[in-house]
Amino acid sequence: MELYIVRHAWAGHFGDPEWPDDDQRPLTDDGKERFARLVGIVAPRGFDPQVIASSPLVRCRQTADLVAQGVPSKPDVVELHALAPSGNFDALLQWTASQARRHQRIAWVGHAPGVGRMVAVMIGSSGGWIRVAKGSIATVRFDGPPKIGAGELRWLVTAKLLGC
């Protein structure tokens, strides 16, 4: 099973008076374009989640929608409060385990620093953290359903690395 852990693409600046409710802060036009290019590069190389869980915050939902539009399977996007900055990791794992009965490729779209901790925990580092830049995608592979510490980091790609 493959778990894709995605950090949302480039959004407006935190504290911008245009977005007094930070939950509503959207991606920038440039952020959308760059992330769509990144998805266009990795999708033909096997990046193709069958279902996507997204934080309900606008910038994550927009990022998840760009993934869904850019991969062959055109997966559904499910908003989960478990992926919000104050989310519940146990609830996220339970949801993922239920989805793993039907899907072999699942994506989570969330925020920093949470996504960096998620990658580290899933590959076995309970106290570690992996830098996941904006608009990055990590792939963690599992033999069977995803379990904490049982994953193998297969790749972590950034838009900058791919020239996006």
Buried (B, 14 or more C-beta within 10 A) or exposed (E): BBBBBBBBBBBBEEEEEEBEEBEEBBBBEEBBBBBBBBBBBBBEEEBBBBBBBBBBBBBBBBBBBBBBEBBEBEBEBBBBEBBBBEBBBEEBBEBBEEBBEEBEBBBBBBBBBBBBBBBBBBBEEEEEBBEBBBBBBBBBBBEEBBEBEBBEBBBBBBBEEBEB
